Amino acid sequence: MAEQLTDIQQEIAASPSPARTFANLPQTRKRDVFFRLSERVRKSLIANMSRNQLQAFVHRLDPDEATDVLGMADEQTQEAVLEELNETRREKLSFLLGFDPETAAGVMDLNYITVSSTATFPIVAEQVRRFEDRTGRFPTVFVTDGVEFLGELPGPTLAMSDRGDETITEYIQEVPYVHYDWPEEEVIAVFQENREQTVAVVDEEDAIVGVIRADDMLSLIEEEAGETLYEFTGVAEEESVLDGPIRKIQSRYKWLIINLGTAFMAAAVVGLFEATIAALAVLAAYMPVVAGMGGNAGTQTMAVTVRGISLEQVSLTTGARVIVNEVIAGAANGIITGTLVAVIASVFNQSPLLGLVIGVSMVLNLVIAGFFGALIPLILDRLGQDPATSATIFITTATDVLGFFAFLGLAQAVLL
């Protein structure tokens, strides 16, 4: 099954007429195939669909999924497709399309009902039954006191109830809520902190407008993790593993050219010490060690700093303490790893001075990594740039250029 889906996805991604390939799929397979495609391929597929084909596809999706699909179409297509839907479904989709897709409202769905805290179990059961008859789905049951949101009546409690006309008051379970305009990152944080199965979405007046479920959040967390990985490696977010070679070349070559330029900077520094390396060929064996440790330490510092920026815990104006802490941590880690490398070099090369040079160089490069790993993301954030996307290349340049300069400069001063 998985292999068949992969083959279909590859065929759609490579097809000049993806809508034709998609139309030939059984109705039961279209949803699974569509939502496994990359965002770029999905947009291309929707643009290639006729309005009738798009309307038929949307008609079979849940409202939140249909909103995701229509959100990728142009405004005229959206209006034309909505006009062909029944009034209830059109109202739901129009309501969801009015929200920013990158916020809590963009993740929520409308499969919920609200009941009063004084309602009895038979009354709630009747509302649930009517919702199921209308939608075919069991709703989340949110409870209010008429004004304030109180929590959720768990489904198992209702399903297993045999309490006659008893009210639900004693069975309400507190659940977290988020505001509809909260960004996705904050919604993910709420789920991670509370570990609840559902989260309510409320408006400015704290009235419930939707529900977000754990399975939807798992998909969003996976998507966020993929975006972060893309950003750290300089790969375009919209690139898919199913894309052809031309698309992959277009997505990556700019970053590779920039990396090539910074690599020449490091090579230029090494060239300044050509005579030193020629006289002490053993230095060439330890250069990758010094540079690699600096690059890894800088990336670690950057990851922590970028997370702090995204959570609004630090900025350039308040980042002095963060930079100092990272420099101190870099110095300490440099002493630990530098001592190990110094001992190894002294024993294997029978040269305590070589070990000293490498050890001190390691300390200096990890200090450099801590300093630039914290400072560069803060500067890029102040300039309005995404630090996760572009910081790595500058940090690696700093640790390579300054690390080589420190290592080879010390070697020239001490060993020659």
C-alpha positions in Angstrom: 0.0 0.0 0.0 2.7 2.5 1.0 4.7 1.6 -2.1 1.7 2.2 -4.3 1.0 5.6 -2.7 4.6 6.6 -3.3 4.4 5.6 -6.9 1.3 7.6 -7.4 2.8 10.7 -5.7 5.9 10.5 -7.9 3.7 10.2 -11.0 1.6 13.3 -10.0 4.7 15.3 -9.1 6.4 14.6 -12.4 3.2 14.9 -14.6 2.7 18.0 -16.8 -1.0 17.4 -16.2 -1.3 16.4 -12.6 -5.1 16.8 -12.5 -5.6 14.2 -15.1 -3.5 11.7 -13.2 -5.3 12.6 -9.9 -8.7 12.2 -11.6 -8.0 8.6 -12.5 -7.5 7.6 -8.9 -10.3 5.9 -7.0 -12.3 8.3 -4.8 -11.2 6.4 -1.7 -7.5 7.1 -2.5 -7.6 10.8 -3.5 -7.5 12.2 0.1 -4.6 10.1 1.2 -2.6 10.9 -1.9 -3.3 14.6 -1.9 -2.3 15.3 1.7 0.9 13.3 1.3 2.1 15.6 -1.6 4.4 18.6 -0.9 2.8 22.0 -0.7 4.2 23.1 -4.0 2.8 20.0 -5.8 -0.6 20.4 -4.1 -0.8 24.0 -5.3 0.2 22.9 -8.8 -2.4 20.2 -8.8 -5.2 22.5 -7.6 -4.3 25.1 -10.3 -4.5 22.3 -12.9 -7.9 21.1 -11.7 -11.2 22.2 -13.3 -13.6 23.9 -11.0 -16.0 20.9 -11.3 -13.2 18.5 -10.4 -12.1 20.7 -7.4 -15.7 21.0 -6.2 -16.2 17.2 -6.3 -12.9 16.6 -4.4 -13.7 19.3 -1.7 -17.3 17.9 -1.3 -15.9 14.7 0.1 -13.5 16.2 2.7 -14.0 17.3 6.2 -14.5 21.1 6.6 -11.0 21.8 8.0 -9.4 19.7 5.2 -11.6 21.3 2.5 -10.5 24.7 3.9 -6.8 23.7 3.5 -7.5 22.8 -0.1 -9.5 25.9 -1.1 -7.0 28.1 0.7 -4.5 27.1 -2.1 -6.9 28.2 -4.9 -7.3 31.8 -6.2 -10.2 33.9 -4.9 -12.4 33.4 -8.0 -12.0 29.7 -7.9 -12.9 29.7 -4.2 -16.1 31.6 -4.8 -17.1 29.5 -7.7 -16.6 26.2 -5.7 -18.4 27.6 -2.7 -21.4 28.5 -4.8 -21.8 24.9 -5.8 -21.9 23.6 -2.2 -25.0 23.3 0.0 -25.7 26.2 2.4 -24.5 24.6 5.6 -21.2 23.4 4.1 -20.7 26.8 2.3 -21.2 28.7 5.6 -18.7 26.4 7.4 -16.0 26.8 4.7 -16.5 30.5 4.4 -16.1 30.9 8.1 -12.9 28.9 8.2 -11.4 30.6 5.1 -11.7 33.9 6.9 -8.9 33.0 9.3 -5.1 33.1 8.8 -4.0 29.6 8.0 -0.8 30.0 10.0 -2.7 30.5 13.3 -4.8 28.4 15.7 -7.9 29.0 13.6 -6.1 27.5 10.6 -5.7 24.2 12.4 -9.1 24.0 14.1 -12.2 22.2 13.0 -15.9 22.7 13.8 -16.7 19.2 15.0 -17.9 20.3 18.5 -21.1 21.3 20.3 -21.5 23.5 23.3 -23.8 22.7 26.2 -24.7 24.4 29.5 -23.2 23.2 32.7 -26.7 22.6 34.1 -27.7 20.4 31.2 -28.7 16.8 32.0 -27.2 13.7 30.4 -30.3 13.0 28.2 -30.3 16.6 26.8 -26.6 16.3 26.0 -27.0 12.9 24.4 -29.8 14.3 22.2 -27.6 17.1 21.0 -24.8 14.7 20.2 -27.2 12.4 18.3 -28.4 15.3 16.2 -24.8 16.3 15.4 -23.9 12.8 14.4 -27.0 12.5 12.2 -26.0 15.8 10.5 -22.2 15.2 10.1 -21.6 11.5 10.7 -19.0 12.3 13.4 -19.0 12.2 17.1 -18.4 15.8 18.4 -16.3 17.2 21.2 -18.6 18.4 23.9 -17.6 21.7 25.4 -19.3 23.1 28.5 -20.0 26.7 29.4 -22.0 28.5 32.1 -23.7 30.6 29.4 -20.8 33.1 29.4 -17.5 31.5 30.6 -15.9 28.4 29.0 -15.6 25.7 31.7 -14.2 22.7 30.0 -15.2 19.4 28.2 -17.5 16.6 28.9 -15.4 13.5 28.0 -16.9 11.3 25.4 -16.5 8.1 27.5 -18.3 9.7 30.4 -21.3 10.5 28.1 -21.2 7.1 26.3 -21.1 5.1 29.6 -23.6 7.3 31.5 -26.7 5.8 32.9 -27.6 8.6 35.3 -31.2 9.5 34.3 -31.8 13.2 34.6 -28.5 13.9 36.5 -26.7 17.1 35.4 -23.3 17.0 33.9 -21.8 19.6 36.4 -19.7 17.1 38.4 -18.2 15.5 35.3 -16.7 18.5 33.5 -13.0 18.1 32.7 -10.8 21.2 32.4 -9.1 21.6 29.1 -6.7 24.3 27.8 -7.8 26.9 25.3 -6.0 29.2 22.8 -7.1 32.3 21.0 -7.9 31.9 17.4 -5.2 34.3 16.3 -2.3 32.6 18.2 0.5 31.5 15.9 1.0 27.8 15.3 4.2 27.8 17.5 2.2 28.9 20.6 -0.5 26.3 19.9 2.1 23.6 19.8 3.6 24.8 23.1 0.2 24.6 24.7 -0.2 21.0 23.6 3.3 20.1 24.7 2.7 21.6 28.2 -0.7 20.1 28.8 -0.6 16.8 26.9 -4.4 17.1 26.4 -6.3 15.3 23.6 -8.2 18.5 22.7 -7.8 22.2 23.0 -10.6 24.7 22.6 -10.2 27.7 20.3 -11.9 30.9 21.4 -12.4 34.4 20.0 -11.8 37.9 21.6 -14.8 37.4 23.9 -13.7 33.9 24.9 -16.6 32.3 22.9 -15.7 28.9 21.5 -15.1 29.0 17.7 -13.4 25.6 17.1 -11.5 22.7 18.4 -8.0 21.3 17.8 -7.3 17.6 18.3 -4.1 15.9 19.1 -3.8 14.1 15.8 -4.0 17.4 14.0 -1.3 18.8 16.2 1.0 15.8 15.6 0.8 16.5 11.8 1.6 20.2 12.5 4.5 19.3 14.8 5.9 17.0 12.1 5.5 19.8 9.6 7.2 22.3 11.9 10.1 19.9 12.5 10.5 19.4 8.7 10.5 23.2 8.1 13.2 23.6 10.8 15.3 20.9 9.2 15.0 22.5 5.8 15.9 25.9 7.2 19.0 24.6 9.0 20.3 22.9 5.9 19.5 25.7 3.4 16.9 23.7 1.5 13.7 25.4 0.3 10.7 24.5 2.5 8.6 23.7 -0.6 11.1 21.1 -1.9 9.9 17.6 -1.8 11.7 14.3 -2.0 9.5 13.5 -5.0 10.7 16.6 -7.0 12.7 16.0 -10.1 16.4 17.0 -10.5 15.7 20.4 -12.2 13.5 21.5 -9.2 16.1 20.4 -6.7 18.8 22.3 -8.6 16.7 25.4 -8.5 16.1 25.1 -4.8 19.7 24.6 -3.7 22.2 26.2 -6.0 22.0 29.7 -4.5 22.9 28.4 -1.0 25.7 26.2 -2.5 27.2 29.3 -4.2 27.1 31.3 -1.0 28.7 28.4 0.8 31.3 28.2 -1.9 32.2 31.9 -1.4 32.7 31.4 2.4 34.7 28.2 1.8 37.1 30.4 -0.3 37.4 32.8 2.6 38.6 29.9 4.8 40.9 28.7 2.1 42.4 32.2 1.8 43.3 32.1 5.5 44.9 28.7 5.1 46.8 30.0 2.2 48.4 32.7 4.4 50.1 29.9 6.3 51.1 27.8 3.4 54.8 27.8 4.5 53.8 26.8 8.0 51.8 23.9 6.8 54.6 22.8 4.4 57.1 22.9 7.3 54.7 21.1 9.7 52.6 18.8 7.6 51.0 17.2 10.7 49.0 20.4 11.1 46.9 19.4 8.1 45.7 16.4 10.0 44.3 18.4 12.9 42.8 21.3 10.9 39.5 19.4 10.3 39.3 18.6 14.0 39.5 22.3 15.1 37.1 23.5 12.4 34.6 20.7 12.9 34.4 21.1 16.6 33.9 24.9 16.2 31.1 24.4 13.6 29.3 21.9 15.8 29.5 24.1 18.9 28.3 27.1 16.9 25.3 25.2 15.5 24.4 24.1 19.1 24.5 27.7 20.3 22.5 28.9 17.3 19.8 26.3 17.9 19.3 27.4 21.5 19.4 31.1 20.6 16.9 30.7 17.7 14.5 28.9 20.0 14.8 31.8 22.5 14.0 34.3 19.8 11.0 32.3 18.6 9.7 32.2 22.2 10.4 35.9 22.6 12.8 35.2 25.5 15.7 37.2 24.0 16.5 39.9 21.5 19.5 41.9 20.5 18.9 44.5 23.2 18.6 41.9 25.9 21.0 39.4 24.6 24.3 40.5 26.4 23.8 37.9 29.1 23.0 35.2 26.7 26.2 35.9 24.7 28.3 36.0 27.9 26.8 32.7 29.1 27.5 31.0 25.7 31.1 32.3 25.6 31.7 30.9 29.1 30.1 27.6 28.2 32.2 27.5 25.0 35.4 28.2 27.0 34.6 25.4 29.4 33.7 22.9 26.7 36.9 24.0 24.9 39.0 23.3 27.9 37.5 19.8 28.2 37.7 18.8 24.6 41.0 20.8 24.1 42.7 18.9 26.9 41.6 15.6 25.4 43.0 16.5 21.9 46.2 18.0 23.5 46.9 14.7 25.3 46.2 12.6 22.1 48.4 14.9 20.0 51.2 14.9 22.5 51.2 11.1 22.8 50.9 10.2 19.1 53.1 12.9 17.7 55.6 13.0 20.6 55.2 16.8 20.8 53.8 18.5 23.9 54.1 21.9 22.1 51.9 20.6 19.3 49.4 19.3 21.9 49.4 22.7 23.6 48.8 24.6 20.3 45.9 22.3 19.4 44.4 22.5 22.9 44.5 26.3 23.1 43.2 26.5 19.5 40.2 24.4 20.5 39.4 26.6 23.5 39.6 29.7 21.3 37.5 28.3 18.5 34.7 27.2 20.9 34.7 30.6 22.5 34.4 32.0 18.9 31.5 29.5 18.3 29.7 30.6 21.5 30.1 34.3 20.7 29.0 34.2 17.0 26.5 31.4 17.5 24.6 33.7 19.9 25.3 37.1 18.3 24.6 36.4 14.6 21.0 35.1 15.1 20.2 38.1 17.3 21.5 40.5 14.6 19.7 38.8 11.8 16.5 38.9 13.9 16.9 42.6 14.4 17.4 43.1 10.7 14.1 41.3 10.0 15.7 38.2 8.6 14.9 34.6 9.6 17.9 33.5 11.7 17.2 29.8 11.3 17.4 30.1 7.5 20.7 32.1 7.2 22.6 32.1 10.5 24.4 28.7 10.0 26.4 29.9 7.0 27.8 33.0 8.8 28.5 31.1 12.0 30.4 28.3 10.1 32.4 31.0 8.3 33.4 32.6 11.5 34.5 29.4 13.2 36.4 28.2 10.1 38.1 31.5 9.3 38.9 32.6 12.8 39.6 29.0 14.0 42.1 28.3 11.2 43.7 31.7 11.9 44.1 31.0 15.6 45.3 27.4 15.1 47.8 28.2 12.3 48.9 31.5 13.8 49.7 29.8 17.1 51.5 27.0 15.3 53.6 29.5 13.4 54.5 31.4 16.6 55.2 28.5 18.9 56.4 25.6 16.7 58.6 27.4 14.1 
